[in-house]
Amino acid sequence: MLANPNTRAALLALFASAVLSFIDNFVYSVTQEAGLWQFQIVRAMMAVPVLLVVGLATSHSMKPVNFGRLALRSLAVSTGLLIYFASLGILPVAQGGAGLYSAPIWVLLFSALIFSVRITAFQLLAIIAGFAGVLMLLQPDFQGLSKLSFLPLAAGLFYGLGMLLTSHLCGPESPITLTIGVITTIALISLGFLIYFSLSPSENPTFLTRGWVTPTPRFLWLTLLQAIGAVIAVTCISQAYRIGTPSYVAVVEYSFLIFASFWAYLLWGIPTNTLSVVGIAVILITGAALTKRHAKSP
């Protein structure tokens, strides 16, 4: 069964989701120490050297095969993730998460429109069912929707496009090269915002508008945790999209929300209500059905 690339991709995506959902529990602690842009830059300064050492130790090539395609993919993924973080500054987490996890729908749409991939009725049904499970788990407040509430959909669009480009344009690139591309692109974009907010400080700075502050030991330790987790998770998810069917891997990424609920309960004692449990069941059934379907394909 592990000989099937989609099965291996699913396991990588599951592991990446477990790691990311764990470290994301500590992002709030980071917000108490420094701003988003400083956090992204310092995280990159910690993560890239680790990636370089791993690449050398494992003899992975870190030279881009096609720099233009790598840059395009890195920009798409980085834009999606930064829009998601930015939306969390003005919207509830549930709305932001629901928007980001619209990515599988965008993957399906772009697969058909850009790369002329034939989409089956089963795939379409699975993605719609999975997203319904996401909404049941996140339970966004639809009565409180505004124009800004649709901002996370842009995050899902760019993130989905970036994951699709991973498979169709960046297959020859190594997972480490793909990871370095995203982390450094996020850092470069963050540098521009950090310079702006440092030179034009806000009277009431928030996580999104804070300029440079003197790093505390707590900030450095928290950021190191984020850097190590990001190196592991982003490398795994990049490899998953390299070897697996994008629309399939995208649905498996819904497992992030299941792991997030698990860690929230284990770490902070935050319970999950009945509707959330139903949403988790829907996501699990959707993922299992896709796994069984794709395991039949070579």
C-alpha positions in Angstrom: 0.0 0.0 0.0 2.9 2.4 0.8 4.1 1.9 -2.8 1.2 4.1 -3.9 2.4 7.7 -4.1 -0.9 9.1 -2.9 -0.8 6.9 0.2 2.7 8.2 1.0 1.6 11.8 0.3 -1.4 11.3 2.6 0.9 10.2 5.5 3.2 13.1 4.9 0.3 15.5 4.9 -1.1 14.0 8.1 2.2 14.3 9.9 2.7 17.9 8.7 -0.8 18.8 9.9 -0.1 17.3 13.3 3.2 19.3 13.7 1.7 22.6 12.4 -1.4 22.3 14.6 0.8 21.8 17.6 3.1 24.7 17.1 0.2 27.0 16.1 -1.0 26.7 19.7 1.9 28.9 20.8 1.5 31.7 18.2 -0.6 33.7 20.7 2.3 33.6 23.1 4.5 35.1 20.3 2.0 38.0 19.9 2.7 39.0 23.5 6.4 39.4 22.7 6.8 40.9 19.2 5.0 41.7 16.0 4.2 39.3 13.1 6.8 40.7 10.7 9.7 40.5 13.2 8.6 37.0 14.1 8.6 35.9 10.5 12.1 37.3 9.9 13.7 35.8 13.0 12.0 32.5 12.3 13.6 32.5 8.8 17.0 33.3 10.3 16.7 30.2 12.5 15.0 27.9 10.0 17.1 28.4 6.8 20.5 27.4 8.4 18.8 24.3 9.7 17.5 23.5 6.2 21.0 24.1 4.7 22.6 21.7 7.3 19.9 19.1 6.6 20.4 19.4 2.9 24.1 19.0 3.1 23.8 16.1 5.5 21.3 14.2 3.3 23.0 15.2 0.0 19.9 16.9 -1.2 20.4 19.4 -4.0 19.5 22.9 -2.9 20.1 24.6 -6.2 16.8 25.5 -7.9 16.1 23.5 -11.1 14.0 26.4 -12.4 14.3 29.6 -10.4 11.4 31.3 -12.1 9.0 28.6 -11.4 10.3 28.2 -7.9 9.9 31.9 -7.3 6.3 31.9 -8.6 5.3 29.0 -6.4 7.0 30.5 -3.4 5.3 33.9 -3.9 1.8 32.2 -4.2 2.2 30.2 -1.1 3.8 33.0 0.9 1.0 35.4 -0.1 -1.7 33.0 1.0 -0.1 32.4 4.4 0.6 36.1 5.0 -3.0 37.1 4.1 -4.2 34.4 6.5 -2.1 35.8 9.3 -3.2 39.3 8.5 -6.9 38.3 8.5 -6.5 36.9 12.0 -5.8 40.5 13.1 -9.2 41.7 12.1 -11.4 38.6 12.0 -12.3 35.7 14.3 -10.1 32.6 14.0 -13.1 30.6 12.8 -13.7 32.8 9.8 -10.1 33.0 9.0 -9.7 29.2 9.2 -12.8 28.6 7.1 -11.4 30.8 4.4 -7.9 29.3 4.3 -9.4 25.8 4.1 -11.3 26.7 1.0 -7.9 25.9 -0.7 -9.0 22.4 -1.9 -11.9 24.0 -3.8 -9.4 26.4 -5.5 -7.1 23.5 -6.2 -9.9 21.7 -7.9 -10.9 24.8 -9.9 -7.4 25.7 -11.0 -6.7 22.1 -11.9 -9.5 22.2 -14.4 -9.1 25.7 -15.7 -5.3 26.1 -15.9 -4.0 22.5 -16.3 -7.1 20.9 -18.0 -7.2 18.1 -15.4 -10.4 16.1 -15.5 -12.2 16.3 -12.3 -14.5 13.4 -11.3 -17.8 13.8 -9.6 -16.4 11.8 -6.7 -13.6 14.3 -6.2 -16.0 17.2 -6.3 -18.3 15.6 -3.8 -15.5 14.7 -1.5 -14.1 18.3 -1.4 -17.6 19.8 -0.9 -18.2 17.3 1.9 -14.8 18.0 3.5 -15.4 21.8 3.5 -18.8 21.2 5.0 -17.0 19.3 7.8 -14.6 22.3 8.2 -17.6 24.7 8.7 -19.1 22.4 11.3 -15.8 22.2 13.1 -15.0 25.9 13.0 -18.6 27.2 13.3 -18.0 30.7 11.9 -20.5 33.4 12.7 -22.3 34.0 9.4 -24.4 36.8 10.9 -21.3 38.8 11.5 -20.0 38.5 8.0 -18.7 41.6 6.3 -16.6 42.4 3.2 -13.5 41.8 5.2 -14.8 38.3 6.1 -14.0 37.3 2.5 -10.3 38.2 2.9 -9.4 34.7 4.1 -10.8 33.3 0.8 -7.9 35.1 -0.9 -5.6 33.3 1.4 -7.1 30.0 0.4 -6.9 31.0 -3.3 -3.2 31.8 -3.2 -2.3 28.8 -1.0 -4.3 26.4 -3.2 -2.6 27.9 -6.3 0.8 27.5 -4.7 0.2 23.8 -3.8 -1.0 23.2 -7.3 2.1 24.8 -8.8 4.2 22.5 -6.6 2.9 19.4 -8.5 2.7 20.8 -12.0 5.7 23.2 -12.2 8.1 22.3 -9.3 8.2 18.5 -9.3 12.0 18.4 -10.0 12.7 20.7 -7.1 13.8 19.0 -3.8 11.5 19.4 -0.8 14.2 21.4 1.0 14.5 23.8 -1.9 10.8 24.4 -1.9 10.8 25.0 1.9 13.6 27.5 1.7 11.8 29.3 -1.1 8.7 29.8 1.0 10.4 30.7 4.2 12.8 33.2 2.6 10.0 34.8 0.5 7.8 35.3 3.6 10.9 36.9 5.3 11.6 39.2 2.5 7.9 40.4 2.3 7.9 40.8 6.1 11.1 42.8 6.0 9.3 45.5 4.0 6.5 45.7 6.5 8.8 45.7 9.4 10.8 48.6 8.0 7.6 50.5 7.4 6.1 50.0 10.8 9.5 50.7 12.5 9.9 54.0 10.7 6.2 54.9 11.1 5.2 53.5 14.5 1.6 53.1 15.4 0.2 54.8 18.5 -1.4 51.5 19.5 0.6 48.8 17.9 -0.9 45.4 17.3 0.6 42.1 16.2 0.2 43.3 12.6 1.4 46.8 13.0 4.3 46.5 15.5 7.7 47.5 14.4 11.0 46.1 15.7 11.3 45.5 19.5 14.2 44.1 21.5 13.9 40.3 21.4 13.3 38.6 24.8 14.6 35.2 25.7 11.0 33.9 25.7 10.4 35.3 22.2 13.6 33.5 20.9 12.6 30.2 22.4 9.1 30.4 21.1 10.4 31.4 17.7 12.9 28.5 17.7 10.0 26.1 18.3 8.1 27.6 15.4 11.2 27.4 13.2 11.9 23.8 13.8 8.2 22.9 13.5 7.9 24.8 10.2 11.0 23.2 8.8 9.6 19.7 9.4 6.0 20.4 8.5 6.6 22.6 5.4 9.2 20.1 4.0 6.7 17.2 4.5 3.8 19.0 2.9 6.0 20.1 -0.1 7.0 16.6 -0.7 3.4 15.4 -0.4 2.3 17.8 -3.2 5.3 16.7 -5.3 4.4 13.1 -5.3 0.6 13.1 -4.7 -2.5 14.2 -6.6 -3.0 17.9 -5.5 -6.8 17.7 -5.1 -6.4 14.6 -2.9 -3.6 16.0 -0.7 -5.5 19.2 -0.3 -8.5 17.3 1.3 -6.1 15.4 3.6 -4.9 18.7 4.9 -8.3 19.2 6.5 -6.8 16.9 9.2 -5.1 20.0 10.5 -8.3 21.1 12.1 -8.8 17.7 13.8 -5.3 17.8 15.2 -5.8 21.4 16.3 -8.9 20.3 18.3 -6.9 17.5 19.8 -4.0 19.7 20.9 -6.3 22.4 22.2 -8.0 19.9 24.5 -4.7 18.2 25.5 -2.7 21.4 26.1 -5.4 23.8 27.3 -8.4 21.7 28.2 -10.6 23.3 25.6 -13.5 20.9 24.9 -15.1 20.1 21.5 -18.9 20.4 21.2 -21.2 17.9 19.4 -21.3 19.8 16.1 -17.5 19.9 16.0 -17.4 16.1 16.6 -19.8 15.6 13.7 -17.5 17.9 11.5 -14.5 15.8 12.5 -16.4 12.6 11.6 -17.3 14.1 8.2 -13.6 15.1 7.5 -12.4 11.6 8.5 -14.9 9.8 6.4 -14.1 12.0 3.4 -10.4 11.4 3.8 -10.8 7.7 4.2 -13.0 7.5 1.1 -10.5 9.4 -1.0 -7.6 7.2 0.4 -9.5 4.0 -0.6 -10.3 5.4 -4.1 -6.8 6.6 -4.8 -5.1 3.5 -3.4 -6.6 1.6 -6.3 -4.7 3.9 -8.7 -1.0 3.2 -9.5 
